């Protein structure tokens, strides 16, 4: 079992609200990732980090932002949620190695009304 | 950009049957990973492969890293109803592109 946690698991909010999705891991992994996934569809990388104070945008453009102030914590923030942000958000982490074996959290299902 | 072709897209099988799915790429990979995702959950790592030709088992699951380093397959033997879910392959290309590439998934349904 991978020790990576996401909260909340489910979130229903109104348009215009600011939200933060939490992700934390206790494995001491340097690399962390955020993916966006519509139900049953492909995973799209939206943000990643190779360590503290390092953040990069992924392959899919996203209006969300991330921060990495502590190794174990990689929160994702939406300043003003819109219905188009409705999706599942998955956090993952991996060691800093050439294999990049990623372990996923359980996900946050976000619905914006 | 880099792409993985995962097939089949979906499978409907009877309980007890064996299942086979695969991923192919036009590029060489140095890591192949297989994940299973249940509805509403995150992907769970099933098998990780790191060397060409490597054959690894995890219970009823067996996966192989292709000799050409451009493909991988996953077999499930004697399927059971709890095998239902989406199976994703993922690979890390060799030479520069330092992120995982994911396949589109194989959706497996098992009829009792």
Contacts between the chains, C-beta under 8 A, distances in Angstrom:
chain1	res1	chain2	res2	distance
A	2	B	45	7.4
A	6	B	42	7.7
A	39	B	39	7.6
A	40	B	39	7.9
A	40	B	86	6.3
A	40	B	105	7.4
A	40	B	107	6.9
A	41	B	104	7.8
A	41	B	105	7.7
A	42	B	102	6.3
A	42	B	103	8.0
A	42	B	104	5.1
A	42	B	105	6.8
A	43	B	43	7.6
A	43	B	88	7.2
A	43	B	102	4.8
A	45	B	99	6.5
A	48	B	99	7.0
A	58	B	99	7.8
A	59	B	1	7.6
A	59	B	99	7.9
A	88	B	40	7.8
A	90	B	42	5.2
A	90	B	43	7.4
A	92	B	42	7.8
A	98	B	30	6.7
A	98	B	31	7.7
A	98	B	92	7.7
A	99	B	30	7.5
A	99	B	31	4.8
A	99	B	48	7.3
A	99	B	50	5.7
A	99	B	92	6.9
A	100	B	31	6.2
A	100	B	92	4.7
A	100	B	98	7.1
A	100	B	99	7.2
A	100	B	100	5.6
A	101	B	31	7.0
A	101	B	33	6.2
A	101	B	45	7.0
A	101	B	48	5.2
A	102	B	33	7.5
A	102	B	45	7.8
A	102	B	90	7.5
A	102	B	100	6.1
A	103	B	45	6.2
A	104	B	35	7.5
A	104	B	42	3.7
A	104	B	43	4.8
A	104	B	44	7.2
A	104	B	45	7.8
A	105	B	42	5.3
A	106	B	41	5.6
A	106	B	42	4.8
A	107	B	40	7.2
A	107	B	41	6.5
A	107	B	42	4.7
A	109	B	40	6.6
